[in-house]
């Protein structure tokens, strides 16, 4: 699975768990509500942007939901997620 596919899957899971739109999450992470929808539609983004998005999602992931098993979850500094 490519990074953009992983991010799309992770974004969908997060948005479903939180009850928010992809555009809302995109606006929070990138200050641009069109970035994540563009990636989900086959667009590209820089690796650094991918890591920033995954880190943000990880830091805000609902504690009562399972992280997708086929996507590596980043570990925050100090060993906490």
C-alpha positions as semicolon CSV with decimal commas, in nm:
position;residue;x (nm);y (nm);z (nm)
1;X;0,000;0,000;0,000
2;X;0,139;0,342;-0,094
3;X;0,165;0,623;0,159
4;X;-0,121;0,814;0,001
5;X;-0,344;0,506;0,025
6;X;-0,246;0,459;0,389
7;X;-0,324;0,822;0,465
8;X;-0,661;0,800;0,289
9;X;-0,752;0,486;0,487
10;X;-0,634;0,637;0,815
11;X;-0,817;0,963;0,747
12;X;-1,142;0,779;0,671
13;X;-1,114;0,573;0,990
14;X;-1,040;0,882;1,201
15;X;-1,322;1,086;1,048
16;X;-1,570;0,804;1,099
17;X;-1,461;0,757;1,461
18;X;-1,483;1,128;1,539
19;X;-1,783;1,216;1,323
20;X;-1,601;1,489;1,132
21;X;-1,539;1,549;0,763
22;X;-1,216;1,489;0,576
23;X;-1,216;1,859;0,481
24;X;-1,233;1,959;0,848
25;X;-0,938;1,738;0,942
26;X;-0,746;1,860;0,640
27;X;-0,804;2,221;0,743
28;X;-0,679;2,152;1,094
29;X;-0,365;1,966;0,984
30;X;-0,269;2,157;0,670
31;X;-0,460;2,485;0,705
32;X;-0,615;2,385;0,371
33;X;-0,942;2,193;0,360
34;X;-0,867;2,059;0,010
35;X;-0,537;1,877;0,077
36;X;-0,669;1,548;0,218
37;X;-0,966;1,528;-0,022
38;X;-0,718;1,576;-0,307
39;X;-0,498;1,293;-0,174
40;X;-0,804;1,069;-0,140
41;X;-0,884;1,141;-0,506
42;X;-0,540;1,023;-0,620
43;X;-0,337;1,337;-0,558
44;X;0,009;1,340;-0,408
45;X;0,182;1,509;-0,118
46;X;0,532;1,536;0,023
47;X;0,660;1,269;0,260
48;X;0,700;1,527;0,535
49;X;0,333;1,621;0,497
50;X;0,236;1,255;0,522
51;X;0,429;1,215;0,847
52;X;0,280;1,537;0,988
53;X;-0,073;1,416;0,911
54;X;-0,020;1,067;1,053
55;X;0,139;1,212;1,369
56;X;-0,153;1,450;1,418
57;X;-0,408;1,174;1,365
58;X;-0,218;0,947;1,604
59;X;-0,204;1,216;1,873
60;X;-0,581;1,272;1,841
61;X;-0,689;0,911;1,788
62;X;-0,988;0,810;2,004
63;X;-0,875;0,582;2,285
64;X;-1,177;0,355;2,240
65;X;-1,098;0,277;1,874
66;X;-0,842;0,036;1,728
67;X;-0,566;0,185;1,514
68;X;-0,569;0,017;1,167
69;X;-0,340;-0,285;1,197
70;X;-0,188;-0,248;0,850
71;X;-0,061;0,105;0,915
72;X;0,237;0,168;1,142
73;X;0,149;0,402;1,425
74;X;0,413;0,661;1,513
75;X;0,545;0,674;1,866
76;X;0,559;1,020;2,019
77;X;0,867;1,147;2,195
78;X;0,904;0,986;2,534
79;X;0,749;0,663;2,407
80;X;0,389;0,782;2,435
81;X;0,143;0,799;2,148
